[in-house]
Amino acid sequence: MESRWKVWSDKGIPIPLLGLAAALLVIATTVGVMSYRNWELSDRNDSLSTTLAQYRRKEADCTAAIKAGTDFLLAANNFDYRTPEEWTTKMAALTAGPVHDYFSTAKVAQDNAELIKAGKLRKSATVADAACAEQADQGVKVVAQIDESTQNFQTTDPVKTTSAVWVEVSRDGGGWKAVDSGRGDQALRGDLAATPAPATPGPTVPGQPEQPR
C-alpha cells in the first residue's frame, strides 16, 4: 500500500512544504487565540477603567455636595439680630431655583430682617457630621447632625439642642447649590416665617426651640 506521502510526492507536491503549511496553520491558530485573549483582556480593562472613573466621579460629587450642604446649613443656622441682613444675603448666595428667587426678593429680605431684629434672635450652630444619603448625577441629598445654640428676647441664656437635618443640593453651573432642606423627614418648604413666596416657597428662618418649662 502506497503512503500518502508518496502519492503527494508523485503528484508533484513537495513534502517539506506540507510540513511548513501545517506549522504555519498551528502558528496562525495560536496567534488568533492569543489575539482574542488580548482583546478580551483589553476590553475588560477598559470596562474596569470606566467603572473606576465613575466611582471617582461619584466620590468627588459626594464630597462637593457635602461641602455645599454644610455651607448652607451653617448659613441657615447662624444669624444675629444685630446684623439681620447678612442672613438673607447668604441664603440667596447658597441656593438655586425657586428658593434662590425667594431669598433674592427685596421684600423677603426686608421682612426677614425685621423679624430677626424684632425677636432679638441669635443663633449659632456647628455641623457635627454629614454624609451623602441619596445620590444621582444632578442631585445629592446630604444628611447631617448639627449642634445649635439659640437665644431670643425671652431667653437670655442660650438654649442648646442637637438636630438631625438634611439638604438637597443640585448642580448649578460648575458648583452645587441647595434647593431644599428640612429637619428629620420635614421639609422646610411651605413653612415661611415672613413673606410667603409665590408658587414654590423657600426655606424659613430656622425655627426657635421651645421655651424651658
FENRA-V483978 format. One record per residue. RES is the residue in three letters. PHI is phi in whole degrees, -180 to 180 (999 if undefined). NEAR is the number of other C-alpha atoms within 8 Angstrom. D_CENTER is the distance of its C-alpha to the mean C-alpha in whole Angstrom. Layout:
RES,PHI,NEAR,D_CENTER + RES,PHI,NEAR,D_CENTER
This chain:
MET,999,2,83 + GLU,-78,5,81 + SER,-77,6,77 + ARG,-66,6,75 + TRP,-62,7,75 + LYS,-66,8,78 + VAL,-60,9,78 + TRP,-64,11,75 + SER,-68,10,77 + ASP,-63,7,80 + LYS,-85,6,78 + GLY,90,6,77 + ILE,-94,9,73 + PRO,-64,8,73 + ILE,-61,9,72 + PRO,-58,6,70 + LEU,-66,8,67 + LEU,-65,9,67 + GLY,-64,8,65 + LEU,-64,8,63 + ALA,-62,8,62 + ALA,-64,8,61 + ALA,-64,8,59 + LEU,-63,8,57 + LEU,-64,8,56 + VAL,-63,8,55 + ILE,-62,8,53 + ALA,-62,8,52 + THR,-64,8,50 + THR,-63,8,49 + VAL,-62,8,47 + GLY,-63,8,46 + VAL,-63,8,44 + MET,-65,8,43 + SER,-63,8,41 + TYR,-64,8,40 + ARG,-63,8,38 + ASN,-64,8,37 + TRP,-65,8,35 + GLU,-64,8,34 + LEU,-65,8,33 + SER,-63,8,31 + ASP,-65,8,29 + ARG,-65,8,28 + ASN,-64,8,27 + ASP,-63,8,25 + SER,-64,8,23 + LEU,-65,8,22 + SER,-63,8,21 + THR,-64,8,19 + THR,-63,8,17 + LEU,-62,8,17 + ALA,-63,8,15 + GLN,-65,8,13 + TYR,-64,8,12 + ARG,-65,8,12 + ARG,-65,8,10 + LYS,-65,8,7 + GLU,-65,8,8 + ALA,-65,8,8 + ASP,-63,8,4 + CYS,-62,11,4 + THR,-61,8,7 + ALA,-67,10,7 + ALA,-67,13,4 + ILE,-63,12,7 + LYS,-62,8,10 + ALA,-66,13,9 + GLY,-65,14,9 + THR,-66,10,12 + ASP,-59,9,14 + PHE,-64,12,14 + LEU,-62,10,16 + LEU,-66,11,18 + ALA,-67,11,19 + ALA,-69,11,20 + ASN,-117,11,22 + ASN,-131,11,24 + PHE,-154,14,27 + ASP,-145,11,30 + TYR,-64,13,33 + ARG,-79,6,35 + THR,-136,8,32 + PRO,-68,14,30 + GLU,-65,9,30 + GLU,-62,8,27 + TRP,-62,12,25 + THR,-65,13,24 + THR,-62,11,24 + LYS,-66,9,21 + MET,-63,13,19 + ALA,-66,14,20 + ALA,-72,7,19 + LEU,-104,12,15 + THR,-122,12,15 + ALA,-140,13,15 + GLY,71,7,17 + PRO,-59,10,20 + VAL,-65,15,19 + HIS,-63,15,19 + ASP,-60,10,22 + TYR,-64,12,24 + PHE,-74,14,23 + SER,-83,11,25 + THR,-76,8,28 + ALA,-60,7,31 + LYS,-67,7,32 + VAL,-63,12,29 + ALA,-60,13,29 + GLN,-66,9,33 + ASP,-65,10,33 + ASN,-68,14,30 + ALA,-62,12,32 + GLU,-65,9,35 + LEU,-65,9,33 + ILE,-64,12,32 + LYS,-70,11,35 + ALA,-64,8,37 + GLY,-87,9,36 + LYS,48,12,36 + LEU,-80,14,32 + ARG,-136,11,31 + LYS,-145,12,28 + SER,-132,10,26 + ALA,-153,11,23 + THR,-128,8,21 + VAL,-93,12,18 + ALA,-78,8,19 + ASP,-162,7,16 + ALA,-154,11,12 + ALA,-156,8,10 + CYS,-84,12,7 + ALA,-95,8,9 + GLU,-134,7,8 + GLN,-143,9,5 + ALA,-133,6,7 + ASP,-62,4,7 + GLN,-106,6,8 + GLY,-155,10,6 + VAL,-138,14,4 + LYS,-102,12,7 + VAL,-104,16,8 + VAL,-106,12,11 + ALA,-153,12,14 + GLN,-121,12,18 + ILE,-122,13,19 + ASP,-103,12,23 + GLU,-121,14,25 + SER,-136,11,28 + THR,-127,13,30 + GLN,-136,14,33 + ASN,-146,10,35 + PHE,-67,8,39 + GLN,-97,5,40 + THR,-124,9,38 + THR,-74,7,39 + ASP,-92,5,38 + PRO,-61,8,34 + VAL,-100,10,33 + LYS,-101,8,30 + THR,-140,8,27 + THR,-125,8,24 + SER,-130,9,22 + ALA,-94,10,19 + VAL,-134,12,16 + TRP,-143,12,13 + VAL,-136,14,11 + GLU,-100,13,9 + VAL,-115,16,7 + SER,-133,12,8 + ARG,-63,10,8 + ASP,-143,8,12 + GLY,67,5,14 + GLY,-95,5,13 + GLY,-132,7,10 + TRP,-129,12,8 + LYS,-133,13,10 + ALA,-76,15,11 + VAL,-122,14,13 + ASP,-167,13,14 + SER,-161,13,14 + GLY,-170,12,17 + ARG,-116,11,19 + GLY,64,7,19 + ASP,-98,5,19 + GLN,-97,6,20 + ALA,-76,9,19 + LEU,-82,13,20 + ARG,-62,13,21 + GLY,83,9,24 + ASP,-128,8,26 + LEU,-78,13,26 + ALA,-85,8,29 + ALA,-121,9,31 + THR,-73,9,31 + PRO,-63,7,29 + ALA,-86,8,27 + PRO,-68,5,28 + ALA,59,4,26 + THR,-94,9,23 + PRO,-74,14,23 + GLY,-103,15,21 + PRO,-66,12,20 + THR,-104,11,23 + VAL,-60,8,25 + PRO,-51,6,24 + GLY,-64,5,26 + GLN,-93,5,29 + PRO,-72,7,30 + GLU,-67,4,34 + GLN,-73,5,37 + PRO,-60,3,38 + ARG,-104,2,41
